[in-house]
């Protein structure tokens, strides 16, 4: 009886351990597929440029580190660490809600002869009577045909292998052809957080005086042709043959005589318009006053 009791317990423990090993294999394959796929996406979209915009990593960007004779950039190490961290979290979340069927249930589903018998024999493995001993002996006879690979979920394993192959193939293609997009996270963040032009400007409004000063400045720098004096337009253009309005002093003839004009004419001639619009009866008095002033 002891031999039968030992065999049924050892049988279940062995297959339960193998089932856990298969589930670790699923988790490892998913972890590899997710990490490689994430790293590939990071390389395509130039996520490594984000390190240069972070002050803590700014000094390390572009620096190479040597491992086992290989040189690797700091940005590459950063992308690998980020990819592995995210992949680990995602794989744990995925397998947290995965199938929790134990080894006994899987074996019974694949071998109908052991349905309900295997679990009953395992639950009563410490019980000794004629019925239990006969049940255990019959279960051991059928259990000899159970193989460890029967616990492998072939569909689950195949999907994990395909995911790894696709991720590795994609990574190989972008590595060989050095492919990446023009999209950079720094430019994207600048476009997102930069306010759009709503038509307003931070510049101070231009007043009428400033506009007039600008116009006068333009007139001074440009060719002035017409000015307005008391409502009349006066043409300031020099007629042909009159010479330049301004002459370079160095280019001019220094030997040319210069006759200064007097500040005023020597003979002062009074204007005859002084009596215009004067009150009647006072023309003589006013005329005498101006004549006396001119003699002084």
Secondary structure, 3 states (H helix, E strand, C coil): CHHHHHHHHHHHHHHHHHHHHHHHHHHHHHHHHHHHHHHHHHHHCCHHHHHHHCCCCCCCCCCEEEECCEEEEHHHHHHHHHHHHHHHHHHHHHHHCCCCCCHHHHHHHHCHHHCCHHHHHHHCCCCCCHHHHHHHHHHHHHHCCCCHHHHCCHHHHHHHHHHHHHHHHHHHHHHHCCCCCCCCHHHHHHHHHCCCCCCCCCCCCCCHHHHHHHHHHHHHHCCCCEEEECCEEEECCCCCCCCCCCCCCCCCCCCCCCCCCCCCCCCCCCCHHHHCCCCCCCHHHHHHHHHHHHHC
